[in-house]
Amino acid sequence: MANEALYQQRAERIEKAVRCEPVDLIPTLFMGQAFAPRWMGMTTAQYCTDPEAACAATLGTLERLGDVDGVNLWSVGYHTINLSTLWLSKVLMPGKDLPAYADHAIAAIHGWAEASGGRMQLALRAADVRAACNGGGLHGMLGLEGADCAGERADGLERFIDAGVRNVIPAWSDNAFSGTVFGDNGPLTAEGIRLIELCQARRVMVDVSHLSDTAFWQVRDLAYRPFIASHSNCRAVCPHPRNISDEMIRALAGRGGVMGINLSADFTSPEYMAQGAPIERAAREAIQAASDPEDQKRLRQEMWQQLSQIAPPDIAWIARHVQHAIQVGGEDCIGLGGDLDGIKAMPAPMTGIESYPLIPQALEQAGLTAAQLEKVCWRNWERVFLEVLPE
C-alpha cells in the first residue's frame, strides 16, 4: 500500500479508537527506541540515522505483531498523568517556524482530548491533577522543552500558556532565554529572568533540566514557588554534566521541588558514560567539520554503531540514583523522569515504556519502603504540581 493511503488508513483507525469506536487493530505507540530495530534485526545506528529504514522497521514490527497499530497509552497498565513535552530548539531545528509548529502540536493534542469522549483530558489546573491521581482517568499535561517558540521575548510565551502549557524548560540548547549544559553554559538572560518571573506569576511549572549550573542558581534565587528538574540524575553518582550536584539537589528540595530520574544509560552509569563520551565528542567534532550532509549522516551512523557496542548498565543504577537523592534531599524530592523520546540506551533489561514495572521492583529490592515507592512513582509529582498549578 502507498505511504499516503497507509497513513490515511491508520489516521482513521486512531480517530475511531480515540472515540472508543470498534477498530480492527489496536492503536499502539512504541515509546522505547530499541524495540522496533531489535525486533527487525536492524542496528540502532541505522534506525536513528536513516528515516526510511526506521519507518520500514516500525511498520514491519507492527505487521509481525499482527494485532496492533498506531498509539496505545495503556500498554503498561493504568496511566494517570502523562507529561507531553514539545521539543523546540532553533539549533537543532534550523529554519523551522517554531511558533507555528508549537501552535499546530498544541491544537492537535487538544483535538485528541476533544475527540476522546472523555477518556483523555488535559491537566490545566490543580483540580485536574487531583482527579487524575484519584482514579479520574488519563490526563495529559502540556510542556515546552525549550521556549524557543516564544521568540526573543518572554511575553511571547503568554499565548502558549493561554493554550494550556503548564511546564516550561526555558532552553534545551542556548537561546534568547538561557545558556545550557550542552551550549556555552551561560546564565539566564534578561529576557530569561522575565520568563521565569512570568511562569511564576502565571502558575506554570519552571523546569531546570538542560539549563546551565549558573542558570539553575538564578532560578533558585528567583523562584518563590517550587521548581523541578524533570529528567536529571545525581551528579555524585554519575558525573554527567546534565546531572545535578548534591548542592543543587538540596536547593531544589529546599524549594519543595522534585527531580525526575532520567533513564538514559550515560546519565545513570559512570562506566557507560566514560566509554560513550569520547565517541560522542569525536563524532560531534567530525560532524561540525564536515560540510557534506552525506558525510555528516555517515559519521552519525558510525557513532551510533560504536555506541551500540557498549554494554548497557544494570537497572540497579536507577535505584542507586534514587537512594542518593533521598539521602541528600529527602524522600519528597525524587520521582521518575524517563526521557524515552531522547535517549540512546536504557539500563538492562529495560527496553521501553513497557519495562516501567521493573523500576519499582528494583527500588523495592534496594530497600525502599512501600510509602517511599509511592512517593517516587507518583505522589511527589502530584504534590509539586498541586502546589504550583492554579486551582
Secondary structure, DSSP 8 states (H G I E B T S, - for coil): --HHHHHHHHHHHHHHHHTT---SSB------TTHHHHHHT--HHHHHH-HHHHHHHHHHHHHHH-SB-S--TTTTS---EEEEEEE--TTTSTT--HHHHHHHHHHHHHHHHHHTTTSEEE--SHHHHHHHTTT--EEEEEEEES-GGGTTSGGGGHHHHHTTEEEEES-SSS-SSB-BTTTT---B-HHHHHHHHHHHHHT-EEB-TTB-HHHHHHHHHH-SS--BBTT--BTTTS--TTSB-HHHHHHHHHTT--EEEE--HHHH-HHHHHHHHHHHHHHHHHHHH--SHHHHHHHHHHHHHHHTTS---BTHHHHHHHHHHHHHH-TTSEEEEE-TTS-S--SBT--SGGGTTHHHHHHHHTT--HHHHHIIIIIHHHHHHHHHS--
